[in-house]
Amino acid sequence: MALRRAILSAAIGVTALPLTASANAEPVARNWTAPAYRIYAQSLSDDIMAHHPELWSVTFHGVPPGTDKVYTMFAGSYPDRIGNPDDPDDVDVIVKGITSVDPRWHRHDARGKFVLQMPLRDRNGENIGLLVLAYRIGPEMHMGERDYFAAGTMLRDQLENRIPDYASLFAPAR
């Protein structure tokens, strides 16, 4: 798996760094620092989490203004991860405009989750970045793959009406 990531990273020209550090590993090197003020994208993330208890997390990714093709997580429900470099699969969604559906049904994650990586769009329907939604899974959820996909795309499509353009995501929260 590590070799595959390294080859893919080299092919698309990004560094593959783990998003989390174990107790024995070096901390992840940040590639961006958020401004001192709360950005609009963070307020969108907080609002989504407040209204969607079925989610474990929501994160926004892209190239922050003033950087030169630095793909990073710039807002989300894990504030300690803001500024972490994006993985190659994150960059693929941003650059190619594809959607990744990762049910993680048989993984041994501490928490069961269904992950959708989708192009983030502005109100004009332009792909402007990446939205990652991680849904809770388990016996209490009563949802299948189609249900998670439908819920995620509906949430993303509703969100685009609240985003005038990419630059607005980095403006001070209202």
Secondary structure, DSSP 8 states (H G I E B T S, - for coil): -HHHHHHHHHHHT-----SS--TTS-----S----SS-BHHHHHHHHHHHH-TTEEEEEEEE--TTSSS--EEEEES-GGGTT-B--HHHHHHHHH---EEE--TT---SS-EEEEEEEEE-TT--EEEEEEEEEE-STTT---HHHHHHHHHHHHHHHHTT-S-GGGGGSB--
